[in-house]
Amino acid sequence: MRPFASTISLEEARRRLDAAVRPIARTERVRLDEAAGRVAAVDVVSAIDVPPFARSAMDGYAVVAADTGSATRSNPVRLRQLDRIYTGRMSSVTVTRGACAEIATGAPLPAGADAVVMVEETASDSDGGIQILATVAAGQNIGRCGADIGAGDRVLAAGDVLSPSRVGALAAVGHAGVEVFARPRVAILSTGNEVVEPGQPLAPGQIFDVNRFTLGAVVSAHGGVPESRHPAGDTVEALMASLDACAGADLIVFSGGSSVGERDLVVDAIAARGEMIFHGIAVRPGKPTAFAMVSGTPFFGMPGNPTSCLSNAYILLVPFLRTVARLPPHAPRTLRVPLGRRIVSAADRHQFYTVRLRDGAAWPAFKGSGDITSLSQADGYIEIPADESVVDEGAIVQVMLF
């Protein structure tokens, strides 16, 4: 066995990751229907007013507001109708005193009109005239030209995440596409002679590859593009060949081979290809996690045990990846509930302990680092600091929900 050269605290690991992370600079142009969730790479300024014309905010009648000054239900004002105006066309009439034009919601306001009377406040008379039953003020029930967005207004700033409403704003000013930062390409593979692709037959002593798929799901959910690779065998040569095959990725993530056994050779492969930033963190699960730079590319060596691998992916990989992708920090939902059963934690190690929510309490769900159901059957996790060895039943804990 080869012991860890050193084990650092979780806080120190995060500090070193923060010092190494670099937001992606590469950009690309995408269609608007592919833009949701992407990060804008440039400011976008509107070349037009939105709406590009004054329009009716109601179904009703476009009028000169001064005509309605004395209108009531008991003393209506009668106006003659000049036109019917629907959406998608401009009227050729000019509304003057004593006249009006029927108008649909969203239709362009005709020349001369300065207000719209809602259809509920009107009536037709037997001679084809329109009875106005209520007073309106100039500008009432009208959306003015440029009321939403003015020509020259900034619609989008570089660094904005494209929410549905921001995508809609781009469409409103006529943009069919937008320049965004590229999604980081993340090369992912598992190591170990025992690892077999799902769908293949299992020989004695072999297991299916779990981590490549859990890591890929995490990467996809947090702004990256997973690029899966076939498992690498337990030789330094195979691992170095796999590292070389990942050249061109923005981030490399291996699982397995980062512990202290004689066959855990990722450390040796990194020594031949890059610089180790840290190897070993005082956390549970996930102590053997490593971080390095390989020819300028960030490299995560995640533990091979599925729970350790996925747990540290949430804790360390997600913040790093989101910074590379220029996404805001992840803010998981949290709940404060009592603990259903006492937990004893490992001394001097910051523990992430999975829990299930049941009957208004958090119940321990952790089985072991090698058991994926420690996470798949959990609703979230609690953190137990390194200086705490026991969390008593009934203690109020904060659950980070998956």
Disulfide bonds with the S-S distance in Angstrom:
none
